[in-house]
C-alpha cells in the first residue's frame, strides 16, 4: 500500500497547548537533573534477547560506578529472574543508591513488588496507569472516575505496605506514580488524577512524591511536550512536595530535545537509558543528555571519562551495537574525513595548545571547530579524530604526521604529501590507518625515522666534511653512495646547503635550486634531533620536497637534499 497523497484523511495533527504566558522558552539549563537509569527495566524488557542474571549484575555495577543514584532495576512481578535480581540489587546497592521497581495497578502484583524490596536502604515503588482516552476506552474500558479511583486505591495499598508498615520503617521509601500516555492525556484530567494520588500518599517537602509524566509514544514536537510539562507544573498544588520526572520516548527522534525543553518547563528528574535503548525507537539517551550539559559547562554528576568502557558493557549486555553516528559515543563521532573539516580541526588544536602553553595549562576555554567537547574528556584519543581517505585534504594528513611522528610539515609539503595520500587511498579503495600513513610518509621522503627503518636509498649520504675558505666561502667533500657505489662529491658555496647543491650539480649533473627551507627540533632532551624540510626546483621547472632528520642540523639539510635526489630517481625526473 503506497503512502497517501493526502495524509490528513488518515492522520490528525496534535493539538497545541493553550499556554499564552509560557515561561520555558526564556530559561536556560544551569544544573543537572536527578537521573534515573531504567536500562535494567525498560531497556531490558525491550531486548530481543533479555539480559542474563550475570549481565544484569555487571550492568548494575557499572551504573553505580559511574554515578547513577537512582536505578530502576526490574519489574519484580514479571518473572522469578526479575524478582531474584531485585533481591541482589537490594543486598548490594551502596547506601546512597536508591533502588526502584515498577508495578502495574494490580493488587497482587503490587504486593509481590513491595515484597521484593524488603530490607532495602532506599527504595522507590513505581506504579503506572494509562490515563489517555485511547487507552482508557480501547484497552481498559474504564471511565475517568474509575481510572482515578483505581489510581487512588493502588496508591493507598502501596502506602499501607511501605511507609505505614511499622515493620518496614528501616527503608527510606519513596513513591512514583506515572499517568502513562501523559502526552496524549487531557491535561486537566492528568492534574486531577495526580492531585487525588498525592492526597492518598501525603508527601512532604523532605520526601516528595514523584510524578512521572511520560511521552509513552512521542506524538508531537518537543515544544508541545514542554508546554504540557509547564501546564502541569503550574496547575498542580503543593509543587514543593512534588518531583516532576520525565520519561520521553524517541518515536519522532526528538526525545533529547523534549527532555531538555521539559527541564526548562519545570521538570526535576529524567528517566532514560544509556545510548537510548528501549521499546520501539528507544528511551531518551542519558549519555547525550549528560554530555550536552557538560559541553555547556554544567556537570552532569555522572562520570563518562571512559566512554569506550561504558559502550563495551552496553553492547555486550544489550547485544545491540551503539550506532556509529550516535552522539558522543559513536565510533565515527570524533572522526573527520572531509579535508576542510580536518584542516579546521588541525588549526583549532594548534591554537588551543598554544593557549594552554601560554596560560600554564589553566582556564583555557574549549572552542574548536567541529568538536563540541574535548574527546580526551571522555577517554577518546586524538589519533582517532582525523581519518584519512581519498576525500581528505592536506590538513588531515599533516595532523596525523604531527601527532604520530612529531613532524610539523610546512604548508607546501602538506599539499604535496596530500596528493600522494589521495592517490594511495584511491588505489586501496578505503581509508588509510595512521600506521599506513606514517609508513607512506617515510617511504615517500626516504626517511630513516627510527632504528629499524630502512628505506630503499638510491642515493645515500655516508659522510662529509666542510671547511671555511677566505671570503666566507664554504667547501664540502661528501661521500655519497650512488646505487651501491661510493662517490666523492666536492663543491663550494656561501653556506653548507649551497655548497652541497653545487657539489650535486658538479659531480652528479643534477640542478637543485632551493626555494623553501624550514627546520624545527624533534624532541626536547639532550638527544633531540633537527628536522629540515627543503623544497627545490629542478632544471625542468618541477619542484620536489625533501625531509632530513639528524642530530646535526647541517647533516639534516644534506639528508633533505639526498631525499630529493632519491625522489627524482624514483619518479624518473
C-alpha positions as CSV (number, residue, x, y, z in Angstrom):
1,X,0.0,0.0,0.0
2,X,1.6,3.3,-1.1
3,X,1.8,6.4,1.1
4,X,-1.3,8.7,0.9
5,X,-1.0,11.8,-1.2
6,X,-3.2,13.5,1.4
7,X,-2.2,12.0,4.8
8,X,-4.7,14.3,6.6
9,X,-7.5,12.0,5.6
10,X,-5.9,9.4,7.9
11,X,-3.8,11.3,10.4
12,X,-4.6,14.2,12.6
13,X,-2.2,17.0,13.8
14,X,-1.6,17.1,17.5
15,X,-3.5,19.9,19.2
16,X,-1.3,22.6,20.7
17,X,-1.5,23.5,24.4
18,X,-3.2,26.8,25.3
19,X,-0.4,28.4,27.3
20,X,-0.2,32.0,26.3
21,X,2.1,33.0,29.1
22,X,4.6,30.2,28.8
23,X,7.9,30.8,30.6
24,X,10.2,28.0,29.5
25,X,11.4,29.5,26.2
26,X,13.4,32.2,28.0
27,X,15.1,29.8,30.5
28,X,18.4,28.0,30.3
29,X,19.7,24.8,31.8
30,X,22.0,25.6,34.7
31,X,22.1,22.4,36.8
32,X,21.9,18.7,36.4
33,X,18.6,17.0,37.0
34,X,18.0,13.9,39.1
35,X,18.8,11.0,36.8
36,X,17.1,7.6,36.8
37,X,18.5,4.8,34.8
38,X,15.9,2.4,33.6
39,X,18.3,0.3,31.5
40,X,17.7,-2.8,33.6
41,X,13.9,-2.5,33.4
42,X,12.5,-0.5,30.5
43,X,15.7,-1.1,28.4
44,X,15.9,-4.8,29.3
45,X,12.2,-5.5,28.6
46,X,12.7,-4.2,25.0
47,X,15.6,-6.5,24.1
48,X,15.0,-9.4,21.7
49,X,17.4,-11.4,24.0
50,X,17.0,-10.0,27.6
51,X,20.0,-9.8,29.8
52,X,21.0,-12.8,31.8
53,X,21.3,-12.5,35.6
54,X,25.1,-12.1,35.4
55,X,24.8,-9.4,32.7
56,X,22.3,-7.5,34.8
57,X,24.8,-7.6,37.7
58,X,27.6,-6.3,35.5
59,X,25.4,-3.6,34.1
60,X,24.1,-2.6,37.6
61,X,27.6,-2.2,39.0
62,X,28.7,-0.1,36.0
63,X,25.7,2.2,36.6
64,X,26.7,2.6,40.2
65,X,30.4,3.1,39.3
66,X,29.7,6.0,37.0
67,X,27.4,7.7,39.5
68,X,23.8,6.9,39.0
69,X,22.0,7.3,42.3
70,X,18.5,6.1,41.2
71,X,18.3,2.8,39.3
72,X,15.1,1.1,38.2
73,X,16.2,-2.5,38.4
74,X,13.2,-4.6,37.4
75,X,9.6,-5.5,37.1
76,X,9.7,-7.9,40.0
77,X,6.2,-9.4,39.5
78,X,7.0,-10.2,35.8
79,X,9.3,-13.2,36.4
80,X,11.4,-15.0,39.0
81,X,14.6,-13.8,37.3
82,X,13.5,-10.1,37.8
83,X,12.5,-10.8,41.4
84,X,15.8,-12.5,42.2
85,X,17.7,-9.7,40.6
86,X,15.8,-7.2,42.7
87,X,16.9,-9.0,45.8
88,X,20.5,-8.9,44.6
89,X,20.3,-5.1,44.0
90,X,18.7,-4.6,47.4
91,X,21.5,-6.5,49.1
92,X,24.4,-5.0,47.1
93,X,23.4,-1.4,46.5
94,X,25.6,1.3,48.2
95,X,23.9,3.3,50.9
96,X,23.4,6.3,48.7
97,X,21.8,4.4,45.7
98,X,18.0,4.2,45.5
99,X,16.5,1.0,44.1
100,X,13.3,1.5,42.0
101,X,10.9,-1.2,40.8
102,X,7.8,-1.0,38.7
103,X,4.3,-2.5,39.0
104,X,1.0,-2.1,37.2
105,X,-2.1,-1.1,39.2
106,X,-3.0,-4.6,40.3
107,X,-3.2,-5.6,44.0
108,X,-1.4,-8.9,43.8
109,X,1.4,-7.6,41.7
110,X,1.9,-4.6,43.9
111,X,2.2,-6.9,47.0
112,X,4.8,-9.0,45.2
113,X,6.7,-5.9,44.1
114,X,6.9,-4.4,47.6
115,X,8.0,-7.8,48.9
116,X,11.0,-7.8,46.6
117,X,12.2,-4.6,48.3
118,X,12.1,-5.7,51.9
119,X,15.4,-4.7,53.7
120,X,16.4,-2.1,51.1
121,X,18.1,1.0,52.4
122,X,16.4,3.3,49.9
123,X,13.6,2.2,47.6
124,X,11.1,3.7,45.3
125,X,7.9,1.9,44.3
126,X,6.7,3.0,40.9
127,X,3.1,2.3,39.7
128,X,1.6,3.3,36.5
129,X,-1.9,3.6,35.0
130,X,-2.7,4.8,31.4
131,X,-4.9,7.9,31.5
132,X,-5.4,8.8,27.9
133,X,-8.8,8.5,26.3
134,X,-7.4,6.0,23.8
135,X,-6.1,3.6,26.5
136,X,-8.9,4.0,28.9
137,X,-11.6,3.4,26.2
138,X,-9.8,0.9,23.9
139,X,-7.5,-1.1,26.3
140,X,-9.2,-0.9,29.7
141,X,-12.8,0.1,29.2
142,X,-12.7,2.5,32.2
143,X,-14.3,5.8,32.7
144,X,-12.3,8.8,34.0
145,X,-13.7,8.3,37.5
146,X,-13.0,4.6,37.5
147,X,-9.4,5.2,36.4
148,X,-8.8,7.9,39.1
149,X,-10.4,5.6,41.8
150,X,-8.1,2.8,40.7
151,X,-5.0,5.0,41.0
152,X,-6.0,6.2,44.4
153,X,-6.7,2.6,45.6
154,X,-3.4,1.3,44.5
155,X,-1.5,4.3,46.0
156,X,-3.2,3.6,49.3
157,X,-2.1,0.0,49.0
158,X,1.5,0.9,48.4
159,X,1.4,3.3,51.3
160,X,0.0,0.6,53.7
161,X,2.7,-1.8,52.6
162,X,5.6,0.7,52.9
163,X,5.8,3.9,54.9
164,X,2.8,3.0,57.1
165,X,4.0,-0.5,57.9
166,X,5.9,-0.4,61.2
167,X,7.9,-3.5,60.3
168,X,9.4,-1.8,57.2
169,X,10.4,1.5,58.6
170,X,14.1,0.8,58.2
171,X,13.7,1.5,54.5
172,X,13.6,5.1,53.2
173,X,10.5,4.7,51.0
174,X,9.7,6.9,48.0
175,X,6.7,6.7,45.7
176,X,6.3,7.3,42.0
177,X,3.1,7.5,40.0
178,X,3.0,7.6,36.2
179,X,-0.1,8.7,34.4
180,X,1.0,6.6,31.4
181,X,0.4,8.1,28.0
182,X,0.6,11.5,29.7
183,X,1.5,13.3,26.5
184,X,-1.8,12.1,24.9
185,X,-3.9,12.7,28.1
186,X,-6.2,15.7,28.7
187,X,-4.0,17.9,30.9
188,X,-6.7,18.9,33.3
189,X,-7.6,15.2,33.8
190,X,-3.9,14.4,34.4
191,X,-3.7,17.0,37.0
192,X,-6.9,15.8,38.6
193,X,-5.7,12.2,38.9
194,X,-2.3,13.3,40.3
195,X,-4.0,15.5,42.9
196,X,-6.0,12.5,44.1
197,X,-2.9,10.3,44.2
198,X,-1.0,13.0,46.0
199,X,-3.7,13.3,48.6
200,X,-3.7,9.5,49.1
201,X,0.1,9.4,49.6
202,X,0.6,12.6,51.6
203,X,4.1,13.6,50.6
204,X,6.3,16.1,52.3
205,X,8.9,18.6,51.2
206,X,11.6,16.3,52.6
207,X,10.2,13.3,50.8
208,X,8.3,14.5,47.7
209,X,6.1,12.3,45.6
210,X,7.4,11.6,42.1
211,X,5.0,12.3,39.3
212,X,6.5,10.8,36.1
213,X,5.0,12.4,33.0
214,X,5.9,10.1,30.1
215,X,5.8,10.7,26.4
216,X,4.9,7.0,26.2
217,X,4.7,7.4,22.5
218,X,6.3,10.6,21.2
219,X,3.4,12.3,19.3
220,X,4.3,16.0,18.8
221,X,7.2,18.4,18.6
222,X,9.3,18.9,21.7
223,X,7.9,22.4,22.4
224,X,4.4,20.9,22.8
225,X,5.8,18.4,25.4
226,X,7.4,21.4,27.2
227,X,4.1,23.2,27.2
228,X,2.4,20.1,28.7
229,X,5.1,20.0,31.5
230,X,4.8,23.7,32.3
231,X,1.0,23.4,32.3
232,X,1.2,20.5,34.8
233,X,3.8,22.2,36.9
234,X,1.8,25.4,37.3
235,X,-1.6,23.8,37.8
236,X,-0.7,21.0,40.4
237,X,-0.9,22.1,44.0
238,X,1.8,21.8,46.6
239,X,4.5,22.0,44.0
240,X,7.2,22.0,46.6
241,X,6.2,18.5,47.6
242,X,6.4,17.1,44.1
243,X,9.3,15.9,41.9
244,X,8.3,16.1,38.3
245,X,10.0,13.4,36.3
246,X,10.2,12.9,32.5
247,X,10.2,9.7,30.6
248,X,10.5,10.7,26.9
249,X,10.4,8.1,24.1
250,X,12.0,8.7,20.8
251,X,9.3,7.8,18.2
252,X,9.8,11.1,16.3
253,X,13.6,11.3,17.0
254,X,13.2,14.2,19.4
255,X,13.5,12.6,22.8
256,X,16.7,14.5,23.8
257,X,15.2,17.9,22.8
258,X,11.9,17.0,24.6
259,X,13.8,16.2,27.8
260,X,15.8,19.3,27.7
261,X,12.9,21.6,26.9
262,X,10.9,19.7,29.6
263,X,13.5,20.6,32.1
264,X,13.2,24.3,31.1
265,X,9.5,23.9,31.7
266,X,9.9,22.7,35.3
267,X,11.0,19.0,35.4
268,X,13.3,17.9,38.1
269,X,14.2,14.4,37.0
270,X,14.9,12.4,33.8
271,X,14.3,8.7,33.2
272,X,16.2,7.1,30.3
273,X,18.8,4.6,29.2
274,X,22.4,4.7,28.2
275,X,22.5,5.3,24.4
276,X,18.7,5.3,24.2
277,X,17.8,1.7,24.4
278,X,14.1,1.0,24.9
279,X,10.9,0.0,23.3
280,X,10.5,0.8,19.5
281,X,12.8,3.7,18.8
282,X,14.0,3.8,22.4
283,X,14.0,5.9,25.6
284,X,15.8,9.2,25.8
285,X,19.6,8.8,25.7
286,X,21.2,9.6,29.1
287,X,24.7,9.8,27.6
288,X,23.6,12.5,25.2
289,X,21.7,14.5,27.8
290,X,24.6,14.3,30.3
291,X,27.3,15.3,27.8
292,X,25.1,18.1,26.3
293,X,25.1,19.6,29.8
294,X,28.8,19.0,30.2
295,X,29.5,20.8,26.9
296,X,27.8,23.9,28.3
297,X,29.9,23.9,31.4
298,X,27.3,22.1,33.6
299,X,28.4,19.0,35.4
300,X,26.0,16.1,34.8
301,X,27.3,14.4,38.0
302,X,27.9,11.2,36.0
303,X,31.4,10.1,35.1
304,X,31.7,9.5,31.4
305,X,35.5,9.7,31.5
306,X,35.9,6.2,30.0
307,X,33.1,6.2,27.5
308,X,34.5,3.3,25.5
309,X,34.3,1.1,28.6
310,X,30.7,2.0,29.1
311,X,30.0,1.3,25.4
312,X,31.6,-2.1,25.8
313,X,29.3,-3.2,28.6
314,X,26.2,-1.7,27.0
315,X,26.8,-3.5,23.7
316,X,27.8,-6.8,25.5
317,X,24.7,-6.8,27.7
318,X,22.2,-5.4,25.3
319,X,23.6,-7.3,22.3
320,X,22.8,-4.2,20.2
321,X,25.6,-2.1,18.8
322,X,25.8,1.6,19.6
323,X,25.3,3.3,16.2
324,X,28.5,4.7,14.6
325,X,26.9,8.1,14.5
326,X,25.4,8.1,18.0
327,X,26.1,11.5,19.7
328,X,29.3,11.4,21.7
329,X,29.6,7.6,21.8
330,X,29.5,6.6,18.1
331,X,32.8,5.3,16.6
332,X,32.7,7.9,13.9
333,X,31.6,10.9,16.0
334,X,35.0,12.3,16.8
335,X,36.3,11.5,13.3
336,X,36.7,13.8,10.3
337,X,37.2,12.6,6.8
338,X,36.5,15.9,4.9
339,X,39.6,17.8,4.1
340,X,38.2,21.2,5.1
341,X,37.0,19.8,8.4
342,X,40.4,18.2,9.1
343,X,42.2,21.5,8.3
344,X,39.9,23.4,10.6
345,X,40.4,20.9,13.4
346,X,44.2,20.9,13.0
347,X,44.3,24.7,13.2
348,X,42.0,24.7,16.2
349,X,44.2,22.2,18.0
350,X,47.3,24.3,17.2
351,X,45.8,27.4,18.7
352,X,44.4,25.6,21.7
353,X,47.7,24.0,22.6
354,X,49.4,27.4,22.1
355,X,46.9,29.0,24.5
356,X,47.5,26.2,27.0
357,X,51.2,26.7,27.0
358,X,50.9,30.5,27.4
359,X,48.4,30.2,30.3
360,X,50.4,27.4,32.1
361,X,47.6,24.9,31.4
362,X,44.9,26.9,33.3
363,X,41.4,28.1,32.4
364,X,41.5,27.9,28.6
365,X,38.0,27.7,27.1
366,X,37.5,24.9,24.6
367,X,36.5,26.3,21.3
368,X,37.5,24.0,18.4
369,X,35.8,23.7,15.0
370,X,33.6,20.6,14.7
371,X,34.4,19.3,18.3
372,X,31.8,20.4,20.9
373,X,33.8,18.7,23.7
374,X,37.4,17.6,24.1
375,X,37.5,13.9,23.1
376,X,40.1,13.3,25.8
377,X,37.5,14.2,28.5
378,X,35.5,11.1,27.6
379,X,38.5,8.8,27.0
380,X,38.8,9.2,23.3
381,X,42.3,9.6,21.7
382,X,43.2,12.4,19.4
383,X,44.6,9.9,17.0
384,X,41.1,8.8,16.1
385,X,39.8,12.3,15.3
386,X,41.2,12.6,11.8
387,X,40.7,9.6,9.5
388,X,42.3,9.6,6.1
389,X,40.6,8.6,2.9
390,X,40.5,9.9,-0.7
391,X,38.4,12.8,0.4
392,X,40.9,14.0,3.0
393,X,42.9,17.2,2.5
394,X,46.3,18.4,3.4
395,X,45.3,19.3,7.0
396,X,44.2,15.8,7.9
397,X,47.4,14.0,6.7
398,X,49.6,16.7,8.3
399,X,47.7,16.3,11.6
400,X,48.4,12.5,11.7
401,X,52.1,13.0,10.9
402,X,52.4,15.7,13.6
403,X,50.6,13.5,16.2
404,X,52.5,10.3,15.4
405,X,55.9,11.4,14.1
406,X,56.1,14.9,15.7
407,X,56.9,16.4,12.3
408,X,55.3,19.8,11.7
409,X,55.1,19.9,8.0
410,X,55.3,23.2,6.2
411,X,52.2,24.1,4.1
412,X,53.8,23.4,0.8
413,X,54.8,19.9,1.9
414,X,51.3,19.3,3.3
415,X,49.9,19.9,-0.2
416,X,52.5,17.7,-1.9
417,X,52.0,14.8,0.6
418,X,48.2,15.1,0.5
419,X,48.4,14.3,-3.3
420,X,50.3,11.1,-2.5
421,X,47.8,10.2,0.2
422,X,44.9,10.7,-2.1
423,X,46.4,8.5,-4.8
424,X,47.2,5.8,-2.2
425,X,43.7,5.9,-0.8
426,X,42.1,5.6,-4.2
427,X,44.3,2.6,-5.1
428,X,43.5,1.0,-1.7
429,X,39.8,1.8,-2.0
430,X,39.4,2.6,1.7
431,X,40.8,4.7,4.4
432,X,44.4,4.6,5.5
433,X,45.3,3.8,9.1
434,X,47.6,6.1,11.0
435,X,50.4,3.5,10.7
436,X,49.9,3.2,7.0
437,X,50.0,6.9,6.6
438,X,53.3,7.2,8.6
439,X,54.9,4.4,6.5
440,X,53.8,6.2,3.3
441,X,55.4,9.4,4.5
442,X,58.7,7.8,5.5
443,X,59.0,5.8,2.3
444,X,57.9,8.8,0.1
445,X,60.6,11.0,1.5
446,X,63.2,8.3,2.2
447,X,63.3,8.9,6.0
448,X,65.0,6.5,8.3
449,X,63.0,8.0,11.2
450,X,63.9,5.5,13.9
451,X,66.1,2.5,14.4
452,X,64.8,-0.3,12.3
453,X,63.6,1.9,9.5
454,X,65.4,1.1,6.2
455,X,64.2,2.9,3.1
456,X,65.5,2.0,-0.3
457,X,68.0,4.7,-1.0
458,X,69.5,5.1,-4.5
459,X,71.5,8.0,-3.1
460,X,72.9,7.7,0.4
461,X,75.0,10.2,2.3
462,X,77.7,8.4,4.3
463,X,80.0,11.1,5.4
464,X,81.0,14.7,4.8
465,X,83.4,17.4,5.8
466,X,83.2,21.2,5.5
467,X,86.0,23.7,5.5
468,X,85.9,27.5,5.6
469,X,87.8,29.4,2.9
470,X,88.7,33.0,2.6
471,X,85.8,35.4,1.9
472,X,83.2,33.2,3.7
473,X,83.2,30.5,1.0
474,X,82.4,27.0,2.3
475,X,83.9,23.9,0.7
476,X,82.4,20.5,1.1
477,X,83.6,17.0,0.5
478,X,80.8,14.4,0.7
479,X,80.9,10.6,0.5
480,X,77.7,9.6,-1.3
481,X,76.7,6.1,-2.2
482,X,75.0,6.1,-5.7
483,X,73.3,2.8,-6.4
484,X,75.7,1.0,-4.2
485,X,78.9,2.6,-5.5
486,X,80.9,5.1,-3.4
487,X,81.3,8.5,-4.9
488,X,83.1,11.6,-3.6
489,X,81.3,14.9,-4.3
490,X,83.0,18.3,-3.9
491,X,81.6,21.8,-4.1
492,X,81.6,25.3,-2.8
493,X,79.1,27.9,-1.8
494,X,78.4,30.7,0.7
495,X,76.9,28.2,3.1
496,X,76.6,24.4,3.7
497,X,73.5,24.0,1.7
498,X,74.7,26.0,-1.3
499,X,78.0,24.1,-1.2
500,X,76.2,20.8,-1.3
501,X,73.9,21.7,-4.1
502,X,77.0,22.9,-6.1
503,X,78.6,19.5,-5.4
504,X,75.5,17.7,-6.6
505,X,75.4,19.8,-9.8
506,X,79.2,19.4,-10.4
507,X,79.5,15.7,-9.8
508,X,76.0,14.3,-10.4
509,X,74.8,16.7,-13.0
510,X,71.6,17.5,-11.2
511,X,70.5,21.1,-10.7
512,X,68.7,21.9,-7.5
513,X,67.6,25.4,-6.7
514,X,66.4,25.7,-3.1
515,X,63.1,27.6,-3.0
516,X,62.0,27.0,0.6
517,X,63.7,25.9,3.8
518,X,62.1,25.1,7.2
519,X,63.5,23.5,10.3
520,X,62.4,22.6,13.8
521,X,63.6,20.4,16.7
522,X,62.4,16.9,17.2
523,X,62.3,16.2,21.0
524,X,63.3,18.4,23.9
525,X,66.0,16.4,25.7
526,X,69.8,16.0,25.1
527,X,69.0,13.5,22.3
528,X,66.8,15.9,20.3
529,X,67.3,16.0,16.6
530,X,66.9,18.6,13.9
531,X,64.3,18.2,11.2
532,X,64.7,20.1,7.9
533,X,62.3,20.5,5.0
534,X,63.6,21.7,1.7
535,X,61.7,22.4,-1.5
536,X,63.9,22.6,-4.5
537,X,63.2,23.5,-8.2
538,X,64.6,21.2,-10.8
539,X,66.0,22.2,-14.2
540,X,62.7,21.3,-15.9
541,X,60.8,23.7,-13.6
542,X,59.2,21.0,-11.4
543,X,59.7,21.2,-7.6
544,X,60.4,18.4,-5.1
545,X,60.3,18.3,-1.3
546,X,62.9,16.5,0.8
547,X,63.0,15.8,4.5
548,X,66.0,15.1,6.7
549,X,66.4,14.2,10.3
550,X,69.7,14.2,12.2
551,X,71.4,15.4,15.4
552,X,73.4,17.8,13.3
553,X,71.3,20.5,11.5
554,X,73.7,20.7,8.6
555,X,73.6,16.9,8.0
556,X,69.8,17.1,8.3
557,X,69.8,19.6,5.5
558,X,72.0,17.4,3.4
559,X,69.7,14.5,4.0
560,X,66.8,16.6,2.8
561,X,68.7,17.2,-0.4
562,X,69.5,13.5,-0.9
563,X,65.8,12.8,-0.2
564,X,65.0,15.0,-3.2
565,X,67.7,13.2,-5.3
566,X,66.0,9.8,-4.4
567,X,62.6,11.2,-5.4
568,X,64.0,12.4,-8.7
569,X,65.5,8.9,-9.4
570,X,62.3,7.1,-8.3
571,X,60.0,9.4,-10.4
572,X,62.2,9.5,-13.5
573,X,62.6,13.3,-13.4
